[in-house]
Amino acid sequence: MRPMLKLHDYLPSQNGFKVRMLLQHLRLPYEHVPVAIFQGESRTAAFLGKNPLGAIPVLEPEPGVYIAESNAILCYLAEGTPYLPADRLARARVLQWLFVEQYNIEPTIGTLRFWMLTHRLGTRQAEAAAKRAAGERALDALERHLGRHPFLANDRYSIADIAVFAYGHLAADASFDPAARPSFLRWVERVRTEAGTLPPIHPYPPDAMA
Ligand SMILES: N[C@@H](CCC(=O)N[C@@H](CS)C(=O)NCC(=O)O)C(=O)O
């Protein structure tokens, strides 16, 4: 019998949400192992042994085997499913958006959202302005692409959509204006339709506040 998958995770993280969303699509049972990142649990020697960067999510597909980085986990879980095509070109187009998500979306919209929701903006005004400008450019790029395509890669729902949806659909939390991007908004609704019931969004608890 295959061992039960374990997901080392912090519920308010949308990087974790991506993985929970795909696990739900694939109907894969897993054990959720909470990591209290604001209590230092991601910086212990034991956790750094799982991911040297000290960040969740970390998937443990079998005891003692660890995969870090949310999008690497998505690729691992989606292998052999319609969420990650086998064809070289089609797969490269999925990877294209996974890299865009990590470079242009998570560190801009995701980080700003975290700073705003946990009151960390105060001392970071200049950095926040740069992230806001980069986040606006990323949303504009999504709008341009989604004006011509129903989904991000290959015109079909894939892990590229799951990854970008995780922080992208919460852009308003960071005071971005998704309503100004109608094609993006229609894509958010298409993803919701494809996904069905989504995992819940968890607010940051008091110990996450600056
Ligand atoms: N690029 C990584 C980012 C992971 C990440 O930043 N995780 C945050 C939560 S969203 C974390 O664990 N932070 C804890 C820490 O840095 O100690 C991914 O996509 O998985």
Ligand as a Chemical Component Dictionary entry (heavy atoms), coordinates in Angstrom:
data_LIG
# 
_chem_comp.id                   LIG 
_chem_comp.type                 NON-POLYMER 
_chem_comp.pdbx_formal_charge   0 
_chem_comp.three_letter_code    LIG 
# 
loop_
_chem_comp_atom.comp_id 
_chem_comp_atom.atom_id 
_chem_comp_atom.alt_atom_id 
_chem_comp_atom.type_symbol 
_chem_comp_atom.charge 
_chem_comp_atom.model_Cartn_x 
_chem_comp_atom.model_Cartn_y 
_chem_comp_atom.model_Cartn_z 
_chem_comp_atom.pdbx_ordinal 
LIG N1  N1  N 0 8.601  30.041 -3.509 1  
LIG C1  C1  C 0 8.074  29.336 -2.374 2  
LIG C2  C2  C 0 7.662  30.344 -1.330 3  
LIG C3  C3  C 0 7.274  29.690 -0.023 4  
LIG C4  C4  C 0 7.060  30.698 1.078  5  
LIG O1  O1  O 0 7.436  31.864 0.975  6  
LIG N2  N2  N 0 6.422  30.229 2.135  7  
LIG C5  C5  C 0 6.166  31.091 3.267  8  
LIG C6  C6  C 0 4.673  31.090 3.585  9  
LIG S1  S1  S 0 3.740  31.692 2.214  10 
LIG C7  C7  C 0 6.907  30.556 4.485  11 
LIG O2  O2  O 0 6.904  29.378 4.731  12 
LIG N3  N3  N 0 7.538  31.413 5.249  13 
LIG C8  C8  C 0 8.135  30.995 6.482  14 
LIG C9  C9  C 0 9.483  31.517 6.685  15 
LIG O3  O3  O 0 10.020 32.159 5.764  16 
LIG O4  O4  O 0 10.001 31.282 7.786  17 
LIG C10 C10 C 0 6.879  28.469 -2.796 18 
LIG O5  O5  O 0 6.248  28.791 -3.801 19 
LIG O6  O6  O 0 6.603  27.457 -2.145 20 
# 
loop_
_chem_comp_bond.comp_id 
_chem_comp_bond.atom_id_1 
_chem_comp_bond.atom_id_2 
_chem_comp_bond.value_order 
_chem_comp_bond.pdbx_ordinal 
LIG N1  C1  SING 1  
LIG C1  C2  SING 2  
LIG C1  C10 SING 3  
LIG C2  C3  SING 4  
LIG C3  C4  SING 5  
LIG C4  O1  DOUB 6  
LIG C4  N2  SING 7  
LIG N2  C5  SING 8  
LIG C5  C6  SING 9  
LIG C5  C7  SING 10 
LIG C6  S1  SING 11 
LIG C7  O2  DOUB 12 
LIG C7  N3  SING 13 
LIG N3  C8  SING 14 
LIG C8  C9  SING 15 
LIG C9  O3  DOUB 16 
LIG C9  O4  SING 17 
LIG C10 O5  DOUB 18 
LIG C10 O6  SING 19 
# 
